[in-house]
């Protein structure tokens, strides 16, 4: 279950219902459950805001995991990757150069 306090300074930009529906659908397909769709969307947008502010993707993943202990590392990584793909693909393309593990954008690969 996703739980995230959205910072007051977060500016998620205009809502796109199609984009939000795509995000929620991708969460479901990944096996990530949520009780509140708008809360999940807000958490994803906050994750992108954190990355846009210079937070590393691993720091965002750790924050997701801290606020959603049931996710574990794998679920938190999936959530952050889906959020990146849907809401901040520019960051995803920048971080993909840093990984050899395409399932975990922005994370260092094995080795």
TIMI-2910 file (N, C-alpha, C, CB; in pm, 1 decimal, decimal comma, always signed):
<rs>
+----------+----------+----------+----------+----------+----------+----------+----------+----------+----------+----------+----------+------+
!      n_x !      n_y !      n_z !     ca_x !     ca_y !     ca_z !      c_x !      c_y !      c_z !     cb_x !     cb_y !     cb_z ! resn !
+----------+----------+----------+----------+----------+----------+----------+----------+----------+----------+----------+----------+------+
!    +85,0 !   -117,3 !     +0,0 !     +0,0 !     +0,0 !     +0,0 !    +89,5 !   +123,5 !     +0,0 !    -96,7 !     -0,2 !   +122,3 !  Unk !
!    +59,8 !   +216,4 !    -85,3 !   +141,9 !   +336,6 !    -99,5 !    +98,6 !   +441,2 !     +1,3 !   +132,8 !   +392,9 !   -242,4 !  Unk !
!   +195,0 !   +497,4 !    +70,9 !   +169,3 !   +608,3 !   +161,6 !   +282,5 !   +707,4 !   +150,5 !   +153,2 !   +559,5 !   +307,1 !  Unk !
!   +252,0 !   +829,1 !   +115,7 !   +357,6 !   +927,1 !    +95,7 !   +302,1 !  +1063,5 !   +129,2 !   +412,5 !   +923,1 !    -49,4 !  Unk !
!   +371,3 !  +1134,7 !   +213,8 !   +332,5 !  +1272,5 !   +242,9 !   +391,0 !  +1360,6 !   +134,6 !   +380,8 !  +1317,8 !   +385,0 !  Unk !
!   +305,6 !  +1429,8 !    +64,5 !   +351,0 !  +1515,5 !    -44,5 !   +398,4 !  +1647,8 !    +13,1 !   +238,3 !  +1538,0 !   -148,9 !  Unk !
!   +524,3 !  +1685,3 !    -13,8 !   +575,3 !  +1812,2 !    +37,4 !   +494,1 !  +1930,1 !    -15,0 !   +721,9 !  +1829,3 !     -0,2 !  Unk !
!   +480,3 !  +2031,2 !    +68,6 !   +402,2 !  +2149,7 !    +30,9 !   +462,3 !  +2220,6 !    -89,0 !   +392,7 !  +2246,4 !   +147,9 !  Unk !
!   +594,6 !  +2209,2 !   -109,5 !   +658,5 !  +2280,9 !   -218,6 !   +652,3 !  +2205,6 !   -351,3 !   +801,3 !  +2308,9 !   -183,3 !  Unk !
!   +599,9 !  +2085,2 !   -350,1 !   +594,7 !  +2007,4 !   -474,4 !   +498,8 !  +2073,5 !   -572,8 !   +551,0 !  +1861,1 !   -446,3 !  Unk !
!   +544,3 !  +2088,2 !   -695,1 !   +460,9 !  +2144,5 !   -799,9 !   +449,0 !  +2039,9 !   -909,6 !   +519,9 !  +2279,2 !   -854,8 !  Unk !
!   +348,4 !  +1953,1 !   -900,6 !   +340,5 !  +1842,3 !   -993,4 !   +302,2 !  +1881,4 !  -1134,9 !   +244,3 !  +1744,0 !   -943,0 !  Unk !
!   +263,8 !  +2004,5 !  -1156,4 !   +223,4 !  +2046,0 !  -1289,4 !    +79,6 !  +2005,8 !  -1314,7 !   +315,4 !  +1985,8 !  -1395,4 !  Unk !
!    +31,9 !  +2034,9 !  -1433,6 !   -108,1 !  +2005,7 !  -1464,6 !   -133,4 !  +1855,4 !  -1468,4 !   -147,4 !  +2069,0 !  -1598,5 !  Unk !
!   -249,2 !  +1815,9 !  -1418,2 !   -286,2 !  +1675,5 !  -1417,0 !   -325,2 !  +1631,1 !  -1557,4 !   -401,1 !  +1650,3 !  -1318,1 !  Unk !
!   -285,4 !  +1512,9 !  -1591,9 !   -322,9 !  +1451,8 !  -1719,0 !   -391,0 !  +1319,6 !  -1684,3 !   -197,2 !  +1430,4 !  -1814,6 !  Unk !
!   -524,4 !  +1314,9 !  -1692,2 !   -596,5 !  +1193,9 !  -1652,1 !   -550,5 !  +1068,8 !  -1727,6 !   -744,8 !  +1213,7 !  -1673,6 !  Unk !
!   -514,9 !  +1083,0 !  -1854,4 !   -465,7 !   +968,6 !  -1930,9 !   -332,5 !   +918,7 !  -1878,7 !   -452,7 !  +1005,0 !  -2077,0 !  Unk !
!   -246,0 !  +1012,3 !  -1844,3 !   -115,4 !   +977,7 !  -1789,6 !   -132,3 !   +910,8 !  -1653,5 !    -26,0 !  +1103,3 !  -1777,7 !  Unk !
!   -221,0 !   +966,2 !  -1570,9 !   -245,1 !   +909,1 !  -1438,5 !   -302,6 !   +768,7 !  -1450,3 !   -339,9 !   +998,7 !  -1357,6 !  Unk !
!   -396,8 !   +748,8 !  -1542,3 !   -455,9 !   +616,4 !  -1562,6 !   -349,7 !   +516,3 !  -1608,2 !   -570,2 !   +623,5 !  -1666,0 !  Unk !
!   -259,9 !   +561,2 !  -1695,6 !   -151,4 !   +475,2 !  -1741,2 !    -61,3 !   +435,8 !  -1624,9 !    -69,8 !   +545,0 !  -1850,1 !  Unk !
!    -28,2 !   +531,3 !  -1539,7 !    +56,3 !   +503,7 !  -1423,6 !     -9,7 !   +400,2 !  -1332,8 !    +84,8 !   +633,3 !  -1345,1 !  Unk !
!   -136,7 !   +422,2 !  -1299,4 !   -206,5 !   +330,7 !  -1209,4 !   -218,7 !   +191,3 !  -1271,5 !   -345,8 !   +385,8 !  -1174,9 !  Unk !
!   -240,9 !   +185,4 !  -1400,7 !   -247,9 !    +57,3 !  -1470,0 !   -114,0 !    -15,7 !  -1464,1 !   -290,4 !    +77,9 !  -1615,4 !  Unk !
!     -5,8 !    +58,2 !  -1485,4 !   +127,1 !     -2,8 !  -1479,3 !   +159,8 !    -51,8 !  -1338,9 !   +233,0 !    +96,7 !  -1525,5 !  Unk !
!   +116,3 !    +22,8 !  -1236,6 !   +135,3 !    -24,4 !  -1099,1 !    +64,9 !   -158,1 !  -1079,1 !    +82,6 !    +79,7 !   -997,6 !  Unk !
!    -60,0 !   -165,1 !  -1123,3 !   -137,5 !   -288,6 !  -1108,8 !    -70,3 !   -403,8 !  -1182,2 !   -280,5 !   -269,0 !  -1161,2 !  Unk !
!    -23,9 !   -377,6 !  -1303,9 !    +43,8 !   -481,4 !  -1381,9 !   +171,1 !   -529,2 !  -1313,3 !    +76,6 !   -429,7 !  -1521,4 !  Unk !
!   +235,9 !   -440,8 !  -1237,3 !   +358,8 !   -475,8 !  -1165,9 !   +329,4 !   -541,9 !  -1031,5 !   +444,3 !   -351,5 !  -1144,7 !  Unk !
!   +200,4 !   -552,8 !   -997,3 !   +163,5 !   -615,7 !   -870,6 !   +174,1 !   -522,9 !   -751,5 !   +248,9 !   -735,1 !   -846,9 !  Unk !
!   +177,7 !   -393,1 !   -775,8 !   +186,1 !   -294,2 !   -668,3 !    +44,5 !   -247,4 !   -637,3 !   +279,0 !   -173,0 !   -707,9 !  Unk !
!     +0,4 !   -269,5 !   -514,2 !   -135,1 !   -231,7 !   -475,9 !   -135,9 !    -92,7 !   -413,1 !   -194,4 !   -334,8 !   -378,6 !  Unk !
!   -247,6 !    -26,1 !   -428,8 !   -266,4 !   +106,3 !   -371,2 !   -412,8 !   +119,2 !   -333,0 !   -223,1 !   +219,5 !   -470,6 !  Unk !
!   -438,4 !   +188,5 !   -223,8 !   -575,2 !   +208,1 !   -179,0 !   -633,4 !   +339,7 !   -226,6 !   -581,7 !   +201,4 !    -29,6 !  Unk !
!   -546,8 !   +429,2 !   -270,4 !   -589,1 !   +563,9 !   -306,6 !   -514,7 !   +604,8 !   -433,5 !   -562,4 !   +665,3 !   -189,9 !  Unk !
!   -583,8 !   +599,1 !   -546,6 !   -521,0 !   +634,1 !   -674,6 !   -458,6 !   +771,8 !   -675,8 !   -621,6 !   +625,6 !   -784,2 !  Unk !
!   -533,1 !   +877,1 !   -633,2 !   -471,7 !  +1010,0 !   -631,6 !   -348,6 !  +1017,9 !   -540,9 !   -573,6 !  +1112,4 !   -587,1 !  Unk !
!   -348,7 !   +942,3 !   -432,2 !   -231,5 !   +940,3 !   -343,7 !   -111,8 !   +875,0 !   -410,7 !   -264,1 !   +866,9 !   -214,1 !  Unk !
!   -136,3 !   +767,9 !   -485,1 !    -28,6 !   +701,0 !   -557,4 !    +29,0 !   +793,2 !   -665,1 !    -79,5 !   +569,8 !   -620,5 !  Unk !
!    -59,5 !   +863,7 !   -735,0 !    -16,1 !   +958,3 !   -838,0 !    +66,0 !  +1070,1 !   -773,9 !   -138,3 !  +1017,0 !   -914,2 !  Unk !
!    +18,0 !  +1122,6 !   -661,7 !    +91,1 !  +1229,8 !   -592,8 !   +228,5 !  +1180,9 !   -548,4 !    +10,9 !  +1280,8 !   -471,0 !  Unk !
!   +236,2 !  +1056,5 !   -499,0 !   +364,8 !  +1000,8 !   -456,8 !   +460,2 !   +989,4 !   -575,5 !   +345,0 !   +862,8 !   -391,0 !  Unk !
!   +408,7 !   +947,3 !   -689,7 !   +493,1 !   +934,5 !   -809,1 !   +543,7 !  +1070,7 !   -855,3 !   +415,4 !   +866,1 !   -922,7 !  Unk !
!   +453,8 !  +1168,5 !   -854,6 !   +494,2 !  +1303,4 !   -895,4 !   +595,7 !  +1361,5 !   -797,0 !   +371,2 !  +1395,9 !   -905,6 !  Unk !
!   +578,7 !  +1330,2 !   -669,4 !   +675,1 !  +1375,6 !   -569,2 !   +810,6 !  +1310,1 !   -592,3 !   +624,3 !  +1344,8 !   -427,2 !  Unk !
!   +810,6 !  +1182,5 !   -628,0 !   +936,6 !  +1114,2 !   -658,3 !  +1009,2 !  +1186,1 !   -771,6 !   +911,2 !   +966,2 !   -695,8 !  Unk !
!   +935,5 !  +1224,6 !   -874,8 !   +997,8 !  +1297,9 !   -985,8 !  +1046,5 !  +1435,3 !   -941,6 !   +899,1 !  +1312,7 !  -1101,8 !  Unk !
!   +968,7 !  +1501,6 !   -857,2 !  +1010,5 !  +1631,3 !   -805,4 !  +1141,5 !  +1617,3 !   -728,5 !   +901,1 !  +1691,7 !   -715,3 !  Unk !
!  +1152,7 !  +1510,2 !   -649,3 !  +1276,7 !  +1485,8 !   -574,7 !  +1394,0 !  +1466,7 !   -671,2 !  +1261,6 !  +1361,6 !   -483,0 !  Unk !
!  +1371,4 !  +1387,4 !   -776,1 !  +1479,4 !  +1363,8 !   -872,6 !  +1514,5 !  +1491,9 !   -946,9 !  +1439,5 !  +1254,1 !   -972,7 !  Unk !
!  +1412,7 !  +1570,1 !   -982,7 !  +1437,7 !  +1697,8 !  -1049,7 !  +1515,6 !  +1794,1 !   -960,7 !  +1306,0 !  +1761,6 !  -1092,1 !  Unk !
!  +1500,5 !  +1778,5 !   -828,5 !  +1570,2 !  +1864,4 !   -733,0 !  +1711,1 !  +1816,1 !   -703,6 !  +1492,0 !  +1872,9 !   -604,5 !  Unk !
!  +1752,4 !  +1708,8 !   -770,4 !  +1888,8 !  +1661,3 !   -753,3 !  +1903,7 !  +1536,8 !   -667,9 !  +1969,5 !  +1768,1 !   -695,0 !  Unk !
!  +1795,0 !  +1485,9 !   -611,9 !  +1803,0 !  +1362,1 !   -534,1 !  +1835,2 !  +1247,9 !   -629,6 !  +1669,4 !  +1334,4 !   -456,2 !  Unk !
!  +1921,9 !  +1159,9 !   -587,6 !  +1952,1 !  +1043,4 !   -669,2 !  +1835,6 !   +945,9 !   -666,9 !  +2080,2 !   +975,1 !   -620,6 !  Unk !
!  +1822,3 !   +868,1 !   -772,4 !  +1711,9 !   +774,1 !   -780,0 !  +1717,6 !   +674,2 !   -664,1 !  +1714,0 !   +700,2 !   -914,5 !  Unk !
!  +1836,1 !   +633,7 !   -621,4 !  +1846,0 !   +540,7 !   -509,0 !  +1792,4 !   +605,6 !   -381,5 !  +1992,3 !   +495,3 !   -488,8 !  Unk !
!  +1813,2 !   +736,2 !   -365,0 !  +1759,5 !   +806,0 !   -247,7 !  +1607,2 !   +810,9 !   -252,7 !  +1816,7 !   +948,8 !   -238,8 !  Unk !
!  +1552,8 !   +828,2 !   -372,5 !  +1407,6 !   +827,5 !   -388,7 !  +1354,1 !   +688,6 !   -357,6 !  +1367,4 !   +870,8 !   -532,0 !  Unk !
!  +1421,4 !   +585,4 !   -406,6 !  +1380,0 !   +447,7 !   -379,3 !  +1381,3 !   +420,9 !   -229,4 !  +1471,8 !   +347,5 !   -452,4 !  Unk !
!  +1485,5 !   +466,1 !   -161,2 !  +1492,5 !   +447,7 !    -15,6 !  +1377,1 !   +518,2 !    +54,6 !  +1626,3 !   +499,9 !    +38,6 !  Unk !
!  +1340,3 !   +637,2 !     +6,7 !  +1228,2 !   +711,8 !    +65,6 !  +1097,4 !   +636,0 !    +43,6 !  +1218,7 !   +854,3 !     +4,6 !  Unk !
!  +1077,0 !   +584,0 !    -76,7 !   +957,0 !   +504,7 !   -105,4 !   +952,4 !   +384,0 !    -12,5 !   +954,5 !   +459,1 !   -254,2 !  Unk !
!  +1065,9 !   +318,1 !     +4,2 !  +1072,4 !   +199,0 !    +88,6 !  +1046,2 !   +233,3 !   +234,6 !  +1208,4 !   +131,3 !    +74,5 !  Unk !
!  +1099,7 !   +346,1 !   +280,2 !  +1079,0 !   +387,5 !   +419,1 !   +931,1 !   +414,9 !   +445,9 !  +1162,9 !   +512,6 !   +451,1 !  Unk !
!   +864,0 !   +478,9 !   +352,0 !   +723,3 !   +513,6 !   +370,4 !   +628,7 !   +397,8 !   +339,4 !   +688,3 !   +631,5 !   +283,5 !  Unk !
!   +680,6 !   +295,5 !   +273,5 !   +601,3 !   +178,6 !   +235,6 !   +682,5 !    +52,6 !   +264,7 !   +560,1 !   +184,8 !    +84,8 !  Unk !
!   +699,7 !    +18,5 !   +393,1 !   +788,5 !    -92,6 !   +429,8 !   +753,3 !   -225,3 !   +362,8 !   +786,3 !   -111,1 !   +578,1 !  Unk !
!   +627,0 !   -245,3 !   +330,7 !   +586,5 !   -369,3 !   +266,5 !   +640,0 !   -385,7 !   +125,0 !   +438,7 !   -377,5 !   +264,1 !  Unk !
!   +683,6 !   -277,2 !    +63,6 !   +735,9 !   -284,2 !    -72,9 !   +867,6 !   -359,5 !    -78,8 !   +754,0 !   -144,6 !   -129,8 !  Unk !
!   +953,0 !   -336,9 !    +20,7 !  +1088,7 !   -388,0 !    +11,8 !  +1163,2 !   -313,6 !    -97,9 !  +1089,0 !   -540,1 !    -14,8 !  Unk !
!  +1285,4 !   -355,8 !   -121,6 !  +1367,5 !   -289,1 !   -222,5 !  +1311,7 !   -310,5 !   -362,8 !  +1511,4 !   -339,6 !   -215,4 !  Unk !
!  +1269,5 !   -433,0 !   -393,7 !  +1221,0 !   -462,0 !   -528,9 !  +1095,1 !   -381,7 !   -561,6 !  +1192,6 !   -611,9 !   -543,9 !  Unk !
!   +997,4 !   -377,6 !   -471,3 !   +873,7 !   -303,2 !   -496,4 !   +898,4 !   -153,8 !   -505,1 !   +772,0 !   -332,0 !   -387,7 !  Unk !
!   +986,2 !   -103,5 !   -418,6 !  +1018,6 !    +39,0 !   -420,5 !  +1090,0 !    +76,7 !   -549,1 !  +1104,7 !    +76,2 !   -299,8 !  Unk !
!  +1175,5 !    -11,6 !   -596,5 !  +1246,0 !    +11,7 !   -722,7 !  +1147,2 !    +11,5 !   -839,1 !  +1355,5 !    -95,5 !   -744,9 !  Unk !
!  +1054,1 !    -85,3 !   -838,8 !   +953,2 !    -90,5 !   -945,3 !   +867,9 !    +35,6 !   -944,7 !   +863,8 !   -215,0 !   -929,3 !  Unk !
!   +821,4 !    +76,5 !   -824,7 !   +738,4 !   +196,6 !   -815,0 !   +812,9 !   +317,3 !   -872,1 !   +697,7 !   +223,0 !   -667,9 !  Unk !
!   +937,8 !   +335,6 !   -831,4 !  +1016,4 !   +450,8 !   -875,2 !  +1043,6 !   +444,6 !  -1025,2 !  +1148,6 !   +457,9 !   -797,8 !  Unk !
!  +1070,2 !   +325,1 !  -1076,5 !  +1094,2 !   +310,9 !  -1220,9 !   +968,3 !   +344,7 !  -1300,2 !  +1141,0 !   +167,4 !  -1254,3 !  Unk !
!   +852,4 !   +298,8 !  -1251,7 !   +726,6 !   +329,2 !  -1321,3 !   +698,1 !   +478,8 !  -1313,3 !   +608,5 !   +248,1 !  -1260,5 !  Unk !
!   +718,3 !   +537,6 !  -1195,3 !   +697,8 !   +682,0 !  -1179,6 !   +787,7 !   +758,6 !  -1276,6 !   +726,0 !   +726,0 !  -1033,4 !  Unk !
!   +913,4 !   +717,3 !  -1286,3 !  +1007,4 !   +783,4 !  -1377,1 !   +962,5 !   +770,4 !  -1521,8 !  +1147,8 !   +724,9 !  -1360,6 !  Unk !
!   +921,5 !   +650,6 !  -1559,8 !   +882,4 !   +626,3 !  -1698,5 !   +760,1 !   +708,6 !  -1738,2 !   +854,3 !   +478,2 !  -1719,7 !  Unk !
!   +666,1 !   +724,7 !  -1645,2 !   +541,6 !   +793,2 !  -1678,3 !   +551,6 !   +944,3 !  -1658,6 !   +428,5 !   +738,0 !  -1594,2 !  Unk !
!   +608,4 !   +988,4 !  -1547,3 !   +602,4 !  +1130,4 !  -1511,1 !   +730,3 !  +1209,9 !  -1535,7 !   +567,0 !  +1142,0 !  -1368,6 !  Unk !
!   +842,6 !  +1143,1 !  -1544,6 !   +966,2 !  +1218,9 !  -1569,3 !  +1059,7 !  +1137,1 !  -1658,4 !  +1037,1 !  +1255,3 !  -1434,8 !  Unk !
!  +1014,0 !  +1106,9 !  -1781,6 !  +1096,1 !  +1024,8 !  -1871,3 !  +1228,7 !  +1089,5 !  -1908,5 !  +1019,5 !   +994,6 !  -1996,5 !  Unk !
!  +1238,2 !  +1222,2 !  -1899,6 !  +1366,7 !  +1286,5 !  -1926,8 !  +1471,4 !  +1241,5 !  -1825,4 !  +1352,3 !  +1440,0 !  -1924,2 !  Unk !
!  +1430,2 !  +1228,8 !  -1699,6 !  +1523,9 !  +1180,7 !  -1597,7 !  +1560,1 !  +1035,7 !  -1624,6 !  +1463,8 !  +1195,6 !  -1456,3 !  Unk !
!  +1462,4 !   +957,0 !  -1664,6 !  +1485,2 !   +815,6 !  -1691,7 !  +1588,0 !   +798,6 !  -1802,2 !  +1354,1 !   +746,2 !  -1730,0 !  Unk !
!  +1579,2 !   +878,1 !  -1907,0 !  +1674,9 !   +865,6 !  -2016,6 !  +1814,8 !   +907,6 !  -1972,5 !  +1630,1 !   +949,7 !  -2136,4 !  Unk !
!  +1823,2 !  +1006,4 !  -1882,6 !  +1954,3 !  +1048,1 !  -1831,1 !  +2013,4 !   +939,9 !  -1742,8 !  +1942,9 !  +1180,0 !  -1752,6 !  Unk !
!  +1928,9 !   +877,0 !  -1659,0 !  +1979,5 !   +779,1 !  -1564,2 !  +2009,4 !   +645,9 !  -1630,0 !  +1880,9 !   +759,6 !  -1452,6 !  Unk !
!  +1950,2 !   +615,8 !  -1745,6 !  +1971,7 !   +485,5 !  -1807,9 !  +2117,1 !   +467,3 !  -1850,3 !  +1879,7 !   +468,8 !  -1928,4 !  Unk !
!  +2187,8 !   +575,9 !  -1872,3 !  +2328,8 !   +565,5 !  -1907,4 !  +2413,2 !   +520,3 !  -1788,6 !  +2379,6 !   +698,9 !  -1959,6 !  Unk !
!  +2357,1 !   +529,8 !  -1666,8 !  +2431,3 !   +496,0 !  -1546,4 !  +2410,7 !   +351,4 !  -1503,2 !  +2391,5 !   +588,1 !  -1434,7 !  Unk !
!  +2336,1 !   +272,3 !  -1577,5 !  +2303,2 !   +138,5 !  -1532,4 !  +2333,5 !    +33,5 !  -1638,0 !  +2158,3 !   +131,7 !  -1493,5 !  Unk !
!  +2364,5 !    -84,2 !  -1591,9 !  +2373,4 !   -198,9 !  -1681,1 !  +2259,0 !   -294,4 !  -1650,8 !  +2510,0 !   -270,2 !  -1666,8 !  Unk !
!  +2164,9 !   -251,1 !  -1566,7 !  +2050,5 !   -332,6 !  -1529,6 !  +1924,1 !   -260,0 !  -1575,2 !  +2047,9 !   -360,5 !  -1375,5 !  Unk !
!  +1873,0 !   -293,9 !  -1695,4 !  +1758,3 !   -218,7 !  -1748,7 !  +1632,2 !   -230,2 !  -1664,1 !  +1727,9 !   -265,5 !  -1887,6 !  Unk !
!  +1622,4 !   -328,6 !  -1575,2 !  +1505,7 !   -340,8 !  -1489,5 !  +1506,8 !   -241,3 !  -1376,3 !  +1496,6 !   -479,0 !  -1434,4 !  Unk !
!  +1618,4 !   -178,0 !  -1351,1 !  +1632,3 !    -84,1 !  -1239,8 !  +1700,9 !    +41,4 !  -1287,5 !  +1710,7 !   -147,0 !  -1123,4 !  Unk !
!  +1628,2 !   +128,4 !  -1358,9 !  +1690,8 !   +248,5 !  -1415,0 !  +1761,3 !   +331,7 !  -1309,3 !  +1586,9 !   +333,4 !  -1485,0 !  Unk !
!  +1880,0 !   +374,6 !  -1341,3 !  +1953,3 !   +464,0 !  -1253,6 !  +2030,5 !   +394,3 !  -1143,7 !  +1860,3 !   +560,0 !  -1193,2 !  Unk !
!  +2011,9 !   +263,6 !  -1130,2 !  +2085,1 !   +190,8 !  -1027,7 !  +2208,2 !   +126,7 !  -1090,1 !  +1995,3 !    +84,0 !   -960,5 !  Unk !
!  +2315,9 !   +121,2 !  -1015,0 !  +2434,9 !    +56,9 !  -1070,4 !  +2408,2 !    -90,9 !  -1094,4 !  +2555,6 !    +74,9 !   -976,2 !  Unk !
!  +2460,0 !   -141,8 !  -1200,7 !  +2444,4 !   -283,0 !  -1231,4 !  +2537,4 !   -368,0 !  -1148,9 !  +2468,3 !   -308,2 !  -1377,7 !  Unk !
!  +2530,0 !   -498,5 !  -1165,4 !  +2617,5 !   -587,2 !  -1089,1 !  +2763,0 !   -565,1 !  -1127,7 !  +2578,3 !   -733,9 !  -1111,4 !  Unk !
!  +2848,1 !   -587,6 !  -1030,3 !  +2987,5 !   -583,2 !  -1066,3 !  +3064,0 !   -485,7 !   -992,7 !  +3003,0 !   -557,7 !  -1203,9 !  Unk !
+----------+----------+----------+----------+----------+----------+----------+----------+----------+----------+----------+----------+------+
</rs>
